[in-house]
């Protein structure tokens, strides 16, 4: 199936708006009796027109601050706009020349062009009825271009003779998955499903920016940065990240009463230091469908208690959601004066950590599910304990290093509590469905271990024995109406 859409929105402010084109392709086909393939593809192009910004003052805000007594137009000038505001007393003035808010909005260029492609393709092959192999590939491609021009008559470009800038950013991710799934029912009492697989995810980002000011000819706007008298130092950069995973999952059920789920995954992330890139995370769960026992049949016939299930689980999960290359000592170039020349030097931007590794969360959970009145009234009760170790934290470092923080693994945080929820189906007809859900949670958070570290981050205190994010500050005692006497 092929589809598409077009959207064109004009902003309420002059020269602002959004234009978007989107196309979609969905395709599924049985090529052979045991081979199925499919493609899902979406591509979109967006053009956004916005407002210039000058130290937090954008074109629209500048229009609001101009006195209504100042005329917008002057027919004696070539472009028909008045650039003389006698009430302008700030830096937005060169002699008698000041910005014109309407001209600023109409002539300034602030546009963001975005091209995005999101796609997924798969091939599924049935080796035998119980065994299926599948390959899945996905991409997310994003290219953004930002173009900017503030003419010499605008608030942004007045003092510098016009300012232009361009920027480009590419962010691309790809995912490749290989899985093998086995599913069978044995002797009508054993149900078994096993899954094994390998996945690899690659992400890459690149960006560049350039700017210039002082244009004798403003007709080309941002298309001719080389013609400007002053050029900003161009910047560029990029990063690459990879995540590789092996996974196994087994789901077993006996008589649809006694259930077992076990899984294991090994994840390798390029965001951690060498020797610490792989993390191993097992999980295990059991459940008992009590309502399927023979002794429960008499209870079910009464309709007051129709379902009952007991659950318990334990498992681990990892966290790698930090920036790239934080395990390395990073530097950035800086221009400085040496003798009578401007030379390039380097300053540190990241402390580095050769021991940076996975943050691990271990969780234990037990629960009980009740269903009453043919499951129109349901209760769920859960109790849990979760402990996170090797926390990924930006810790303060000595100021003599030239840096403020260092990404490191330190400490342990615990969360424990209970959760109770009620789901009531009040009305269930073909005309009307009405469901009420009530949820009550009690959670206790505590920093269990932090080594010898204790610090204040903004208004939060990080200290062993207190919750994470606890407020830190003065305690209000009372207001003194009179000075105390000795």
SETILUM-204290 format. One record per residue (C-alpha): x, y, z; residue in three letters. Coordinates in pm, whole numbers, plus 50000, padded with zeros to 5 digits. Layout:
REM SETILUM-204290
XYZALA...
***
This chain:
REM SETILUM-204290
500005000050000UNK501285034349904UNK500075066150074UNK501145101750131UNK500225134750289UNK500935171650246UNK500625198450512UNK501185235850475UNK500735257950781UNK501225295550775UNK502295310251108UNK500485339351270UNK503775358651272UNK505095372550943UNK507385348950750UNK506835318750978UNK505275285450896UNK505685248250838UNK505525227550520UNK505665189650535UNK505575161750275UNK505265125550386UNK505165093350183UNK504545058050315UNK504995023350168UNK503744991150327UNK504354957850156UNK503884921850273UNK504134891750046UNK504284853850071UNK506914846749806UNK506814809549869UNK504894786050095UNK507454789950372UNK508964824250291UNK507374857350382UNK508884891950324UNK507774926950406UNK508794963450384UNK507584993550581UNK508995026650463UNK508245062650556UNK509965093250409UNK509305129250496UNK510595163850413UNK509955193650639UNK510615230750592UNK510255252550901UNK510465290650897UNK511165306051236UNK512355338051405UNK515795353251445UNK517275355251790UNK519555381451940UNK520565374852299UNK517145360652381UNK515355388652190UNK513765374151875UNK512215393051585UNK508705390751728UNK509715402752075UNK511575431851920UNK508405441851734UNK506515442652066UNK509005466352229UNK508905492351949UNK506715522552023UNK503455523651820UNK504225560451755UNK507065550651519UNK505845546851158UNK506575513750986UNK506855527150629UNK508775555450463UNK507915559550098UNK511065580150040UNK513315549850094UNK513935523349829UNK512395494550021UNK509635516050171UNK510495509750538UNK511335534950809UNK514655528250986UNK514655558351219UNK513285552151568UNK513945581851798UNK512905561452104UNK515565534452055UNK518225540652322UNK519875506252339UNK522705491552129UNK520295485951838UNK521335518651674UNK524005531751437UNK523695569251419UNK520065575551323UNK519625540651180UNK517615515451383UNK515925482251299UNK512415481251161UNK510435452451316UNK508295444651010UNK511255446650775UNK513165424251018UNK510435397851005UNK510015399050626UNK513675400150520UNK515345377650779UNK515755340950688UNK515535314350957UNK514795280750801UNK515325244750900UNK515135218350628UNK514785182550744UNK514785150450542UNK513935118650732UNK513655082550616UNK512485055050850UNK512405020050707UNK512104983950810UNK512404952150602UNK512164915950707UNK512324880850569UNK510814851550759UNK511514815350666UNK509674785750816UNK512224757650836UNK509724733250988UNK506274741951129UNK507764746251478UNK510964764651378UNK511044799351217UNK514074819951119UNK513754857451076UNK515994885550958UNK514954921251030UNK516724952750914UNK515824988351004UNK517195023050934UNK516505058051061UNK518175084150841UNK517915120850930UNK519535150350758UNK518925185850882UNK520115218550729UNK519755252250898UNK520085284350699UNK520175318350863UNK520455353950737UNK519885386450923UNK520305416850694UNK522065448650801UNK518665464550865UNK517695438351127UNK518275437551502UNK520635407851465UNK522615421451169UNK522595459151227UNK525835462651422UNK527825437651212UNK526655447050863UNK524525416050813UNK525065381350953UNK524735347450780UNK525145312050907UNK524655276550785UNK524615243350965UNK524315206850865UNK523645176451080UNK523335139750987UNK522045114551240UNK521725078951115UNK520965046551295UNK520735011151161UNK519534979151323UNK520054943151213UNK518394913851391UNK518764876451341UNK516394854151541UNK515464817451552UNK512164808751719UNK510954774151821UNK507364768651934UNK505664735552007UNK502954718552210UNK503914683652333UNK501314657652433UNK498754685352481UNK500174693852824UNK503604709052757UNK503884742652582UNK507404753752491UNK508694784652313UNK512394792152275UNK513994822152107UNK517654828552030UNK519124857451843UNK521764883351770UNK521224920651716UNK523554948551620UNK522774985751630UNK524955012851478UNK524455050251519UNK526465078251366UNK526235115951390UNK528085143151199UNK527635180651207UNK529215212751078UNK528515249851117UNK529875281850962UNK529035318550997UNK530135352350864UNK529275389350891UNK529885421850710UNK528355419350361UNK528705446050092UNK526225427349872UNK523325412150062UNK521455398549761UNK522905363249802UNK522015361250174UNK523535329250324UNK524675316149983UNK527975335149982UNK529725333850320UNK533075337950147UNK532165373550043UNK531875385550405UNK534555406950565UNK534535387150892UNK534225349350919UNK533485329251230UNK535645299151306UNK533875269351146UNK533085239451365UNK532535202751288UNK532335170451477UNK530805136351500UNK530445104351698UNK529915067251635UNK528275042351873UNK527655004751847UNK525564980852055UNK525814943251993UNK523594918352175UNK523144880852208UNK519854869352361UNK518094837352465UNK514544833752600UNK512634802452703UNK508934801752791UNK507484769252929UNK503974760953052UNK502624728653203UNK498894722953171UNK498544760853125UNK498824762853503UNK502504763153592UNK504544787853389UNK508254794553366UNK510054822453182UNK513854824753169UNK516004847952962UNK519594858552927UNK521214885952724UNK524764897852671UNK525164933952556UNK528334950052428UNK528404988052414UNK531095010352264UNK530235037352520UNK532275020152790UNK535995015652841UNK537834986052694UNK537534955552916UNK534164967653050UNK532054969252735UNK530104936952787UNK527324933153039UNK525434901153121UNK521804902553234UNK519754871753331UNK516094870953436UNK513744844453572UNK510024843353639UNK507384818353753UNK503614820453777UNK500774798053890UNK497294800753736UNK495394789454042UNK492044793953869UNK492884764753635UNK493224739853919UNK490454714053960UNK489754725054316UNK488954760054184UNK486124748953955UNK483494751354227UNK484574786654315UNK484434798053951UNK480844785953917UNK479764811154178UNK481094839453953UNK482284859854251UNK485954849254210UNK486684840053849UNK490484842853815UNK493464840554049UNK497154841453960UNK500344841854170UNK503554856254020UNK507224859854115UNK510234871853917UNK513844882753947UNK516124897953687UNK518784922553586UNK518904950553329UNK521684973553217UNK521875010753142UNK524215026152883UNK522365058952824UNK525315082552849UNK527245102652595UNK529805088152356UNK533535086052435UNK533105096552799UNK535685070152897UNK538315089652699UNK540225121152776UNK538815145752521UNK540185179052401UNK538815207252189UNK540765233551988UNK540935269452110UNK542475299851944UNK544845320652153UNK547485347152102UNK551125336052104UNK553585363852030UNK552125383251742UNK550165353851598UNK546875336151660UNK547615299251709UNK545535268851791UNK545785251752128UNK543765224552300UNK541825224152623UNK540355193952800UNK536575189252769UNK536215154752929UNK538075139453221UNK538005103553097UNK537615071453297UNK539355038653210UNK536995019753443UNK533665032153302UNK531205002953283UNK527544992553277UNK525065004353537UNK523114973853658UNK519644971753810UNK518514940253990UNK514804937054063UNK512694912354260UNK508934912354223UNK506014892254355UNK502354897554276UNK498824884654300UNK496034890054044UNK492334886454134UNK489354886853901UNK485794889754035UNK482334889253877UNK483444873953550UNK486524896853549UNK484504928953558UNK486304937253884UNK490074931453891UNK492634936754168UNK496404935854120UNK498794936154416UNK502564939054363UNK505524941354598UNK508984948954463UNK512584955754557UNK514964971654309UNK518664978154359UNK520804997854114UNK524574993754142UNK527525010153965UNK525485041653915UNK526555063053620UNK527025097053782UNK528785129553693UNK530895135554004UNK532575168954082UNK536345169454026UNK539135192454137UNK538935226653971UNK542655225653892UNK541855200253621UNK540025227253427UNK536845206153436UNK533805204353661UNK532695167953653UNK533745132653565UNK531465104253453UNK532025075053687UNK530405043853837UNK529775048254206UNK527225039154465UNK524035019554507UNK520405031254510UNK517435010654628UNK513725013454558UNK511204992254740UNK507474994254770UNK504024980854700UNK501514988654429UNK497804982054436UNK495444987754143UNK491734982554084UNK490134980053741UNK486334981453722UNK484324975953403UNK481284997153484UNK479524994653147UNK480364971152860UNK477914972452571UNK478264977452197UNK477105013452248UNK479155022852553UNK482285010652733UNK483205026253067UNK486215014953268UNK487525029653594UNK491145024253701UNK492475033154047UNK496165029754131UNK497945034254467UNK501735032154498UNK504075034854794UNK507775037454700UNK510785042354928UNK513945054854758UNK517305055354935UNK520975060254852UNK522605029355003UNK526235034254911UNK528285063254775UNK531805055854893UNK533255086155067UNK531505110254829UNK528885135354936UNK527955166254738UNK525285191854657UNK524025194554299UNK521985226154258UNK519325223654528UNK519695185854569UNK521735167754832UNK523465135254737UNK524195116555062UNK523985080755187UNK520755073955375UNK518595100155203UNK516445097454887UNK518005106354555UNK517055142054465UNK516405153054825UNK516165190954852UNK519015208755025UNK518795243855168UNK517905265155464UNK515195253055701UNK512555279255786UNK512055281356162UNK509935312156223UNK509685349356150UNK511055372556417UNK508765402056474UNK511155417156729UNK514875413156778UNK515805388457053UNK517135403257373UNK520105390057568UNK
***
